[in-house]
């Protein structure tokens, strides 16, 4: 292998992204939101990009120049496609993102930004572990953070399939007069025979006088 550490870390990133993409795809079979579908596509394309990049770095001596150029162009194209899916997922889920999903998304964005800074600055902790290797490790963590955000968005957009009732809104628990909650109030139901309900004290209310024809 020409660059073993770079290829191995790329393959680790590819494996992690593939696992996250498959996990989201399996959840989507039970229903899911559009942002969650876009996240699944982002992870799957990121896995393909990392796999192609690992092959480029690790086995470049086994390819001819035209094939090597085509492999690198495919890597760059898949990276751009994955970034486009991520951007689309973030925009599409802006109105349905919970606080938990937002925290995971921000953490993933900060990790990605930090990894890019390290890569562009070519900060290498060891001669045999260069800036690309470190970036791949950081991006693997960032993909996990993105996955947690995507999973939270999926849970928000998922429709209940077990027949469970939707929880009452907080306003339904406001107390009414007499200490009765709105969730405990019962609608008026007529009794058998048209008998009117009894008023407080057990006495029937006086029926109103009939209107003249």
N, C-alpha and C positions, 0 to 999 in steps of 0.2 A: 504494500500500500504506500502511495506517495505521501499522503498526509493522514496517518492513522488516527490521531486524536481528533482532527477536524471531521473525518468521516464517521467515527464512532459517535461523537456528540451530535452530529447531524442525524444519524440513524436513531439515536435516543429521542431527539426532538420529533422525528417522524413517527416513531412508535407511540409516544405520548399523545401527539395530535390525533393519530388514528384511533386510539382508545377513546379519547374524548369525543371524536366525531361519531364513532359507532354507538357510544353510550347515549348521545343525544338523538341519534337516528332511531334507536330502539324505543326511546321514550316517545318519539314523534309518532310511532305506530299506534299509540293510544290517544293521539290527538295532541296538537300543540299550536303555538302561535307562529306567525310569520317570522318574527325575529329569531325564534329558536331554530327554525328551518335554515335561516341564513347563517346562524352560528354553526350549525352542523356542516354546511357547505364550506364555511371558512376553515374549520378544523380538517376536513378531508382534503381540501386543496393544499393546506399548509403541510399536511403529512406527505403528499405527493411532491411538493417543492423541496422539503427537507430530504426526502429519499433521493431525489434527483441530484440535489446538491452534495449529499454524501458520496454518491457514486462518482460525481465529477471530481471531488477532492481526493477520493481514495483510489480511484482506478483510472486516472487520466492517461497513464502510459499505455493502457490497453485499448485506447480509442484512437482512431485517425483524427486528423485535425478538423475535417468537416463534421464528423459525428460529435466530436468534443464541443465544437461551437454550437451545434444544434442542442446538445444536452444542456449547456449553460443557458442558452436562450429559453429553453423550456423551463429551467429552474427559475429564471428571472420572471418569466410570464406567470408561472404558478404563484410566485410570491406576490406579484401585483394583483392577481385574481383573488388570492386569499385576503389581502388587505382591502380589496373592494367589498368583499362579502362582510368583513368585520365592520367596515364603515357603514354599510347598508343596514346591518343588524343593529348597530348603535342608534342610527337615525330612526329606524322603524320601531324600535322599542323604547323610544324616549317617553312616550305617554303612558307606558304600562310598567315602567321599571320601578321596583321597590327600593327601599333604602339599602337593603342587603345587596341587591344586584348592583346598585350604584357603587357601593364600597368595593366590591370585587372588581368591577370594571375600572375604577380609578387605580386600584392597586396594580392591575394588569397593564394599564397604560403607562404608569410610572416605571414598572419593571421593564417594559419594552423600550421606553425612552432611555432608561439607564443603560440597557444593553447596547442600544445604537450608539450612544456616546462612547462607551468603552470600545466598541468595534471601530468607529471612525477615528478615535484617538489612538488606536492600536496599542491598547494597554494589555500587556501579556504578563501573567504572574510567573511564568516559567518558560524557558526556551522551547521546551517540548509541549507547551500548552499555550498557544498563541491567543490573540484577541478574538479570532473567529470561534475558537473552542469555548472561550469564556462566554461569548455572546450566545452561543447555542445553549449553554447551561442556563443562562439567565432567561432566555426566551422560552425554554421548557417550563420554568416556573411561571412565567407570564401566561403561557397557554393554559396552565392549570387555573390561574386566577380568572382568566377569561371564561373557562369552562364553568367555574362556580357561578359567575355572573349569568352566563347563558342558561344554566340549570335553574337559577332563581327566576329568570324571565319566563322560562317554560312552565314552571309551576304556577306563575301568575296567570298565564294565558291558557292553561289547560282547563277544559270543561270537565266537571265531575261526571264520572261514568258509573259510579256505584249506587246511584239513586239517593245519595245523601242530600238532605235539605240544605239550602244555602243559609249561613248564619244570618240572624236578624241584624239589621244595622243598629248602631248605638242609640239612635233616636227611639227605637222600639222599646227600650228599657226605661224610658223616662217615666217617673211616677205620675199617675193621674190623681184626681181627687179621691179621697178615701183610702189612699195608700195602695191602690191597685196599679200594677204595671200595665203598659200597653200590650205586652206580650201575654199577659194573663187575662185581658179583657175578652169576653165572648160576645159574638154578635147575637142580636135578638132572634130567637127561634120561636115560632108560634107553637102552642101546645095543641094536643089532640082535641078535636071538637071545637076548635076556634076559641078555647077558653083563654081569656087574657091573662098575662102573668100577674101574680100577686105583688102588691106594693109592700113597702117596709111595714112590719107589724103583722103580716099575714092577712090583711084585708084587701079585697078586690077594689080597684079604683072604680069610681062612679062613671058609667059610660056616658058619653056626651049625648045631648038631646038630638034627635034626628032633625035634619034640615027639612024645612017645608018644601013641598013640590013647587 
